[in-house]
Amino acid sequence: MKYISNILLLSIILLFTACSSKNQVKINEQMNTFSLYKKVVILSAPKTVPSPFSIGLGVGGSLSRHVGVSMNTVLRPDIVNDEALDLEKSIAVHNVSLQDIVKNEFSNAMRNDAYYKNKYVAFGADYQVHLFVPKYVIDRAILTSNAYLKVFLDLEIVNKNGVVIYSDRVVNDSKYYREDDLLNNKVLLEDALKTSVQKSIQELIINMKKS
């Protein structure tokens, strides 16, 4: 009798799960129209970041008169975030608007996309896309003077009630440049930022179509 009860309970659970899956509406079926929120949030680079290397202090030790450490303590000290700060300074010095790059590349990509071009509108949409840049860095190649940019890009789709119905994060590299040229040449800097952002937006669009 207990076995039969368990079978019936399992059948009911599976039935509700199946119904729930059938009733789940994909975002592309919900969105008749969507627009881009006017402001792209760009976060400033932090002055310090955790070191990629750990320091093991063995049996024990002292960092100062007031701070002691115990056996097998591993420390990960903060280091100056030189690479991101150098990039942030270069963007400011050359008066490059990363916000405009993200907005323009997103709008161009949507207007030229066969699936989304009729859904993407300037205003009066059912849904809004919010874009954020939580981080952007310059990665230096080992043993060379070359470097490339990485722009992290977050996307959220919000309905009229302010509820986030979809979110995604991607990051893509630009091509390699000489680091000095990249930081000191406005044209190359803009080109690198656009390359990274374009790749990320294309990835975001592909992911949206799958959702």
C-alpha positions as CSV (number, residue, x, y, z in Angstrom):
1,M,0.0,0.0,0.0
2,K,2.8,2.4,0.9
3,Y,4.5,1.5,-2.5
4,I,1.3,2.5,-4.4
5,S,1.0,5.7,-2.5
6,N,4.6,6.6,-3.3
7,I,3.9,5.9,-7.0
8,L,0.8,8.1,-7.0
9,L,2.7,10.9,-5.3
10,L,5.5,10.7,-7.8
11,S,3.0,10.8,-10.7
12,I,1.3,13.9,-9.4
13,I,4.7,15.7,-9.0
14,L,5.7,14.8,-12.6
15,L,2.3,16.0,-13.9
16,F,2.7,19.4,-12.2
17,T,6.3,19.7,-13.4
18,A,5.2,19.0,-17.0
19,C,2.4,21.5,-16.8
20,S,4.7,24.1,-15.4
21,S,7.2,23.6,-18.2
22,K,4.5,23.9,-20.8
23,N,3.2,27.1,-19.3
24,Q,6.6,28.7,-19.0
25,V,6.8,31.5,-21.7
26,K,10.1,32.3,-23.3
27,I,11.3,36.0,-23.2
28,N,11.1,36.3,-27.0
29,E,7.4,35.2,-26.9
30,Q,6.7,37.8,-24.2
31,M,8.5,40.8,-25.8
32,N,6.5,42.4,-28.6
33,T,8.7,45.5,-28.4
34,F,11.7,46.6,-26.4
35,S,13.9,49.6,-26.1
36,L,17.3,50.5,-24.6
37,Y,17.3,52.4,-21.4
38,K,19.0,55.8,-22.0
39,K,21.8,55.5,-19.5
40,V,24.5,52.8,-19.6
41,V,26.1,52.5,-16.1
42,I,29.9,52.4,-16.2
43,L,31.5,51.5,-12.8
44,S,34.8,53.0,-11.9
45,A,37.9,50.8,-11.5
46,P,38.7,50.0,-7.9
47,K,42.0,51.3,-6.6
48,T,43.1,48.0,-5.2
49,V,42.3,44.3,-6.0
50,P,43.2,41.0,-4.3
51,S,46.6,39.7,-5.4
52,P,46.6,36.7,-7.7
53,F,49.3,35.2,-5.4
54,S,48.9,33.9,-1.9
55,I,51.4,34.2,0.9
56,G,51.7,31.2,3.3
57,L,53.1,32.1,6.7
58,G,53.9,28.6,7.8
59,V,53.7,27.8,11.5
60,G,52.9,31.3,12.6
61,G,54.0,34.9,12.5
62,S,53.1,38.5,13.1
63,L,52.1,41.2,10.6
64,S,52.3,44.0,13.2
65,R,52.4,44.5,16.9
66,H,48.6,44.0,17.1
67,V,48.0,41.4,14.4
68,G,49.0,37.8,14.9
69,V,48.5,34.8,12.5
70,S,48.1,31.2,13.3
71,M,49.5,27.9,11.9
72,N,49.2,27.5,8.1
73,T,47.7,30.9,7.6
74,V,47.4,31.9,4.0
75,L,47.1,35.6,3.1
76,R,46.1,37.2,-0.2
77,P,47.1,40.9,0.1
78,D,45.6,43.7,-1.9
79,I,47.6,45.2,-4.7
80,V,47.3,48.4,-6.6
81,N,45.0,47.9,-9.6
82,D,47.4,49.5,-12.1
83,E,46.2,48.0,-15.3
84,A,42.5,49.0,-14.9
85,L,43.4,52.4,-13.5
86,D,45.8,53.1,-16.5
87,L,43.0,52.2,-18.9
88,E,40.4,54.3,-17.0
89,K,42.9,57.3,-17.1
90,S,43.5,56.8,-20.8
91,I,39.8,56.8,-21.5
92,A,39.3,60.0,-19.6
93,V,42.4,61.8,-21.1
94,H,41.3,61.0,-24.6
95,N,37.7,61.9,-23.9
96,V,36.4,58.6,-25.1
97,S,32.8,57.8,-24.1
98,L,32.5,54.1,-23.3
99,Q,28.8,54.7,-22.6
100,D,28.2,56.0,-26.1
101,I,30.2,53.1,-27.6
102,V,28.0,50.6,-25.8
103,K,24.7,52.3,-26.7
104,N,25.6,52.9,-30.3
105,E,26.9,49.3,-30.9
106,F,23.9,47.8,-29.2
107,S,21.4,49.9,-31.2
108,N,23.2,49.2,-34.5
109,A,23.4,45.5,-33.8
110,M,19.6,45.3,-33.0
111,R,18.6,47.4,-36.0
112,N,20.6,45.1,-38.3
113,D,19.4,41.9,-36.7
114,A,16.9,40.0,-38.8
115,Y,15.0,38.7,-35.8
116,Y,15.0,41.7,-33.5
117,K,15.0,44.7,-35.9
118,N,11.1,44.9,-35.8
119,K,10.9,44.5,-32.0
120,Y,13.6,47.1,-31.2
121,V,12.1,50.6,-30.9
122,A,13.3,54.0,-29.7
123,F,10.5,54.5,-27.1
124,G,7.1,53.3,-26.0
125,A,8.2,49.7,-25.7
126,D,6.7,46.9,-23.5
127,Y,10.2,46.1,-22.1
128,Q,13.4,47.9,-21.5
129,V,17.0,46.6,-21.8
130,H,19.4,47.9,-19.2
131,L,23.2,47.6,-20.0
132,F,26.0,47.9,-17.4
133,V,29.8,47.8,-17.6
134,P,30.8,46.5,-14.2
135,K,34.5,46.1,-15.1
136,Y,37.0,46.8,-17.9
137,V,40.6,45.9,-17.9
138,I,43.8,45.8,-19.9
139,D,45.6,42.5,-19.9
140,R,49.3,42.5,-20.6
141,A,50.8,39.7,-22.5
142,I,53.7,37.9,-20.7
143,L,57.2,38.7,-22.0
144,T,56.0,41.1,-24.6
145,S,54.8,44.7,-24.8
146,N,51.5,43.7,-26.3
147,A,48.1,44.0,-24.5
148,Y,44.4,43.7,-25.2
149,L,41.2,45.1,-23.6
150,K,38.4,43.2,-21.9
151,V,35.1,44.9,-21.4
152,F,32.6,43.1,-19.1
153,L,29.0,43.7,-20.2
154,D,25.8,43.0,-18.2
155,L,22.3,43.0,-19.7
156,E,19.0,43.0,-17.9
157,I,15.5,43.0,-19.5
158,V,12.9,44.7,-17.3
159,N,9.1,44.7,-17.8
160,K,6.7,47.6,-17.1
161,N,6.5,46.7,-13.4
162,G,10.2,47.0,-13.0
163,V,10.7,43.2,-12.7
164,V,13.8,41.7,-14.2
165,I,12.7,38.8,-16.5
166,Y,16.1,38.0,-18.0
167,S,19.8,38.8,-17.3
168,D,23.1,37.8,-18.7
169,R,26.9,38.7,-18.5
170,V,29.5,38.3,-21.1
171,V,33.1,39.4,-21.7
172,N,35.2,39.4,-24.8
173,D,38.7,40.4,-25.8
174,S,39.9,43.0,-28.3
175,K,42.7,42.1,-30.6
176,Y,46.3,42.7,-29.5
177,Y,48.0,46.1,-29.6
178,R,51.3,47.5,-28.3
179,E,50.4,48.6,-24.9
180,D,51.9,52.1,-25.2
181,D,50.1,52.7,-28.5
182,L,46.8,51.4,-27.0
183,L,46.9,53.8,-24.1
184,N,48.3,56.8,-25.9
185,N,46.5,56.7,-29.2
186,K,42.8,57.7,-29.2
187,V,42.0,55.9,-32.5
188,L,43.5,52.6,-31.3
189,L,41.9,52.9,-27.9
190,E,38.4,53.5,-29.4
191,D,39.0,50.6,-31.9
192,A,39.9,48.2,-29.1
193,L,36.9,49.2,-27.0
194,K,34.5,48.8,-29.9
195,T,35.9,45.4,-30.9
196,S,35.4,44.1,-27.4
197,V,32.0,45.6,-27.0
198,Q,30.8,44.4,-30.5
199,K,31.8,40.8,-29.7
200,S,30.0,41.0,-26.4
201,I,26.8,42.4,-27.9
202,Q,26.7,39.7,-30.6
203,E,27.1,37.1,-27.8
204,L,24.3,38.7,-25.8
205,I,22.0,38.7,-28.8
206,I,22.7,35.0,-29.5
207,N,22.0,34.2,-25.9
208,M,18.8,36.2,-26.0
209,K,17.5,34.2,-29.0
210,K,18.1,31.0,-27.1
211,S,16.0,32.1,-24.1
